[in-house]
Structures are given as structure tokens and as C-alpha cells.
Amino acid sequence: MEKRDARTLKMEVRQELRYQVVRMKKAGMKNQDVAKLVGLSIPTTSGIWAKYKREGMKGLILKTRGRKEGEKRNLTPKEESLIIKRLIDTTPPTAKI
């Protein structure tokens, strides 16, 4: 199977791939064979297996990535809406930003 970039896959698909890797490794398959069948790189499959051995099944559960909505903002929502309104309603020379 051709290798694929797991970051482009949906979260549910990535989760299922992790479970597949663990099932195959439990069945005694080598990392190279698992990686080829699942379509992930060898370091990725060995990382999944190592995390499973360290933390068990709960270690395989994917967490949401990135910042939470509104985190690390410098402007209040009111200030943001004011700027957006000003940008939409005026032309750049008269925006006074």
C-alpha cells in the first residue's frame, strides 16, 4: 500500500489506523509489514506501538489539536467587530487605522 500523510485524514480514520496498528502488532507482525499494510511510515507505526505499551488503549485516543476558540487573543470580540465593520464600510485611505 502507498504511504499517506495521516495528517490529511479525518480524526476517525486516524483513530482506526492506530487500532489497526496495535491489532497487527499484537498478532506478532513486524513494524515494516504493519507500516506497509496500513500505509503509514515505520517510525509512525513504532511510535503508536510504543505509546500503546506505555499507556495502554487510552494512550491511543486522539486529542483535539491547536488552540481553543478565542485563546491568546489581543482584541475583545467587540473590538474585532468594530475593525471588521470599519474595513468593510470604508476604503483604505479613509480607514484611519
C-alpha positions, 0 to 999 in steps of 0.5 A: 500500500502507498504511504499517506500523510495521516495528517490529511485524514479525518480524526476517525480514520486516524483513530482506526489506523492506530487500532489497526496498528496495535491489532497487527502488532499484537498478532506478532507482525513486524513494524515494516509489514504493519507500516506497509499494510496500513500505509503509514511510515515505520517510525509512525507505526513504532511510535503508536506501538510504543505509546500503546505499551506505555499507556495502554488503549487510552494512550491511543485516543486522539486529542483535539489539536491547536488552540481553543476558540478565542485563546491568546487573543489581543482584541475583545470580540467587540473590538474585532467587530468594530475593525471588521465593520470599519474595513468593510464600510470604508476604503483604505485611505479613509480607514484611519487605522 
